[in-house]
Amino acid sequence: MARSGLSGRLGRIREGQRSLSTGDRETAAPDRRGPSRDSISAALERRAAGKKSEPAEETAAQPPIEGWTQSAPLLLERETVMPIPEYRKGFSVWFPLLFPRIRSSLSESIDADGFDERLTFFDLETTGLSHGAGTVAFMAGVGRLIPGPRGKGRSLRLTQLLLQDYPGEAAFLSRFVELVGNSPVLVSFNGKCFDSQILANRFLMNAMRPRFMAEPTMHLDLLFPSRRLWKNELGSCRLSAVEEGILGILRDDDLPGSEAPDAWFEYVREGERGRLSRIGDHNRDDCVSLARLLYSLDAAIEDAEGRAALVRAMELRAGRDYAAATEFLRPLADSGDETALRMLAIDCEHRLGDYETALGCAERLGDEKRAERIRAKAERNGPR
């Protein structure tokens, strides 16, 4: 039956094909030969004539935003000078400990003249959080330190760039390169994992290879030392949390960076400037916080505040100066820091013979096996 049914359907198809007249087939079937050479030539001539008579349409820029100036087609710019109250003249010898991967080169650099002038604080606002080629940086803040009012301290001179539409990206990137210069010391917050990757993609897409991206450039990403020193204290180490907990900054009317993509697309499509203007203020404040945070980190490591004492102790232990290390570990251990308690127990048991302190640390850690061993050592040897 299956064969019979299939034969029947094939028969009906053949019957339908035979019933079509030649004229019907020409009307129903598409011409698969494609356009003739004459028709192609005629189309090209019409297109050329249209180009001569109708100028190419250019992308119209949206209206400028108050406080920003037009520095190039589809590129706005704004300059602000803000004080940096945490500024310290010179960096402490302990500062490079916060950046272990570049410690040696940083130690050499902070002792050289002009290090402050090379510091380049930057932050981007982008169309998304992906590292892919479709994510574009539409706003950038680039800051350099300058003498403060009446020559006292330092202020941050911040230049912000705003891309008004995609065709202006080459001008945006070129101006960014100009602001960064040839031998910067980059300072960012999570810039190594995100901002730098976005820049690398966009420079590649625009066939640009700036010197600071092509050569090894020192980059101080403040997210990592902030986590190291303050994660236990703050819980979250987002920039807003560090601002509030360490710098004492509470933004009252801040538009979060998560709204930046929508604000920019709204501006490009509709010319709406309100939210984008607030994103500009958010970007400005982020850059100022970078400078303030950098010097706060230096003060913390020099004064051995909180878990900065642990970093100092680890450096002394690496040099086998265990007695000096305990001076930094004891306050942390008294506060209940488990890492400090463990280090202090090890050093006092094995290197300093302070069994009483070692036993106290082991008991506070709940390490009964270690505590039993220390008690046995104390009974057998007594204090050294």
N, C-alpha and C positions, 0 to 999 in steps of 0.2 A: 504493500500500500504506500509505503514511503516512496518507492521508486515511481509508482504511478502518480502520486501527488506532485513530485518534483517534475516529472515529464509534462504534466498538465500546466504547471506554472511556466516552464520554459516555452511551451507551445503558445501560451497566451502572449508572452513577451515577443516571440517571433512574429505572431500575427499582428501585434501592434506596430512593430517596425515595418512590416510590409504595407500596412495601411497608410503610412506616411507618404505623401507625395514628395517629389523632388523639391518643389517650391517650399513645402512645409519644412523640409529638413534644412534648407538654407536659412529659413527664418528662425527656426528653433535652435539650431546648433551654433555655437559661437565660432567666430573666425579665428582659428588657431594659428594662422600664418603670421599674426602680429601686424603692426602698422607698416605700410610701405615706406620705402626710402623717401619718396616725395612728401608723404605726410609728416615724416620726422623732420625733414628740412623746413617745411612750412611752420611746424611748431617751434623750432629753434629760432626762425626769423621773427615769429610773433613775440617770443620771450625776449629776444634782444631788443626789439622795438619797444617793448614795455619797460625794460630797464632804462632805456634812454629817456623815455618820457616820464617815468615815475621814479623819484629818488628813493633809495633804500630807507626803510623806516628805522629810526634809531630808538633805543630804549630811553624812555623819558624818566628822569630822576624824580623821586618824590620830593616834596617840599623839605627844605632844611629844618633842623630842630633847633629850638631856641638855645643859644649858647654855643652852638657848633657852627663852624665856617666851612665853606666849600673849598677844599684844597686841590681837588682834581675832579674830572668828570666821575660822577657816581661815588665820590669819596668825601666824607665829612671829617672834620678834625676838631678837637677841643684840647686846650691846655689848662692845667690846674696846678697850683703850688700848695702843698699841705705840709704842716710841721710834723716832725718825727720826735716826740718827747723822749722816747727811749734811746735815742742815739747815744752811742759811746765812742769816744775817740780811740780808734784802734780796737782790735779784737784780742781776747785773752788767749794765752798759750793753750788753754784747754778746749777752745772752740772747735778745732779740727776733730776732736774725739766724737763729735756729733755726726760726722760724715766719714765713717771708717773706710769706705771704698776709695775716697779721694783724699785721705788724710795727709799723705806726704806732700802732694802737690798743693793742697790748701795751706799747709803749714808754711811752705815757701812763699806762697802768694800773699798771705796776710801780713808778712813782714816786709813786703816790697812796697815802695812808694806808689801811690795812686790806686791802691786796691779799692778804696771807697768809690773812686770815680768810675771804676769798671763795673761796679754792681749795677745790674740791670733787672729791675723788677717787672715781671710781665704776667698778664692774665688774659685769657681769651673767653669770648662768648661765642657759642657755636650753634648751628642749626640742629644738633642732636648729640647724643652721647656715644654714638658708634664711632669706631676708628676708620670706618670704610671711606671709600673715595667720594661718596655722596655727601659727607658731612663737611660743611664749609664754616670757616671762622668769619663771622660778620662784624665782630667788634674786638678790638685789642687795646689794652692799656700797656704802655711802656714807660717806666719811671726811672729817673736818675737822681742821685743825691746832689744837692747844691747847698752852698752856705745859707744858714738860716738868717732871720732878721737881724740886722746890725752885726752880721758876721758870727753870731752865736749859734752853736749847734748845727744841725742840718735839717733841711726841708726836702721834700720829694717833689721834683718837677715831673708831672705826669702828662704825657701826650696820649690821647685816646683817638682811635681811628674807627670810623663807622662806614661799612660798605652799604651803599644804598640799593644795589641790585647786582646780580651775578656778573654782568659784563665788566664791572669795575674791579674785579678781584685782582687782576695783575697790578693795577695801581695801588691797591690796598697792601699787597704783599711787598711791593717795591718800597713803599714808604715804611713799612714795618722793618725791613732790612736796614734802611737808612737810619732809623731810630736806634736799633740795636747796636750797630757798629761792627767793627771787625774783631775785637778781642774782648767780648763781654764776659762777665761772670753772671750767668743767669740765675735769677732767684724766682721760685714759683712755689705753688702749693698744689701738689699732685701733677705738676707739669711734666715730669719725666714720663709718667704713664699715659697721660692724656694730651695735654697741650702740644708737647713736642711731636707726638705722633700725628696729630692733625696738621701741624705745620709741615712736616715732612711730606705728607700726602699732597697737600695743596701746592707746595713748591714743585713737586714732581709733576703734577697735573698741568702746571703752568710753565714747564721746561725751565725752571729756575733752580740754581744751586748756590745759595749764598755762602759766603765764606764761613760764617759761624756754624752752619749746618754741615759743611764739608770737612771741617777740621775738628779735632777734639776740643770741646768747649766745656769749661767747668760749669756745672749746673748744681746749685744748692736747692734741692727740693725739700721744703720745710715740713712737709707732711710726716716724713719718716722720723726726724728727731723729735717732733711734737708728740708722736705716738710713743716714742721711747721714754720721754720724760713725764707725760701727763695723761696717758691712757687710763691708768689705774685711778687717777684723781678725777678725770672728767667723764670717763666712760666713752663718749663719742669724741672723736678727734676731727670732726668736720670743722672747717674754718670758722663758722659761726659759733661753735661751742668753744673753740680756743679763744676767740675774740672775747666772749663773755666771761669765761673762767680765768683767763690769764691776763688779757689786756684791759678787762673791765669795760668793754664796748658792748652796748646793747642797741641794735638798730631798731628804731621805732617804726619807721615807715619804709622798710626795705622790701623791694620786689625780688623774690628769690630767683636765683639763676635758672631754676627749673622752668620758669616761665619765659626765658629768653627766646627760645625758638619761635613760640607762638607770637610774641611781641614783634619780632622781626618780620615774620611772614605777614602779619597784619599790616605792618608799615609798607611792605613792598606791594601788597595787593590793593590796599585801600588808602594808604597815606596816613594811617592813624599813628600819631606820634607820642601819645601820652605814656603808654606802657614802655615804649622803647626808650624814652627819655629817662624813665626810672631805672631801666636796665643799665643805662649809661652811668647813673649814680652808683648802682650796685657794683659795677666793674671798677669804678674809681675807688670806692671804699675797700674793695678787695685788695687792690694794689697798695694802698696806704697801709693796710693791715700787714701785708707782707713785710714791708720795711720795719714796722714796729715789732713784729714777731721775730724777725732776724736778731735784733738787738736784745730782745727779751730772752731768747734762747742763749745768747752769749752770757748774759748776766746770770742766768740760772746755772749754767755749767761752771762759771767761775765761783759763784757763791755756794755751789754744791747744794742747791735747794731740792728737796724732795728726792725723786729718783735720779736726779743729776748726781747725787752723792754716790749712787750705785755705779754710774759710769766712771766717776773719778776713782772709786775703789777698785774697779776691774782693771784700770790702767796701772794702779799701784801693785796689784797682785801679779799682773803680767811682768812687772819688774822685780818680783819677789820681795817687795816691801810690805809684808803682811801686817806688821804692827801698825804702820801708818794707815793701811787700808781699813783696819778695824775702827779707826776714829770716824770714818765715813759710814761704816756699816752699822755701828751701834745705834745711832738715832733711828735709822730705818727699821732695824730689828725691833726696837722698842715700840715702834708704831705698828708692828705686826706684818711687815713686808716679808713674805715667805722666801723670796730670793735672797734677801739680805740675811735672814735667819739661817738659811742653808749654808751660805758662804761663810758666815761667822762661825757656825758649828764646825765646819771642815777645817778652817784655819786655826781655830783655838784648840781643836783636838790634835791635829796632825803636825802643826807647825809652831804653835806658840805654847803648847802645854797648859793652856788655861782651861782645865777640865770643868771648873765650875760654870764658866760662861758657856762652854760647849754643851754641857748637860742641860742648862737652862734653855738653850736654843732647840736642842733635840726634843725636849719635853713639850715646848710650845708648838713644834711642828707635828707632834704626835708620832714621832719616829722612835718607837720603843726599842727596836733592834739597835739603833745607834746609841740610844740612851743606856742600854745594858752594857754595851761595849765600853762606853766612856766611864761608867761606874766601876767596871772591872779595872780599867787602866788607872783610875784614880786610887783605888784601893791598893793596887800593886805597886805603883810608882810614886804616888803622891804628886803634888804640884812640882813642876820642874824649877 
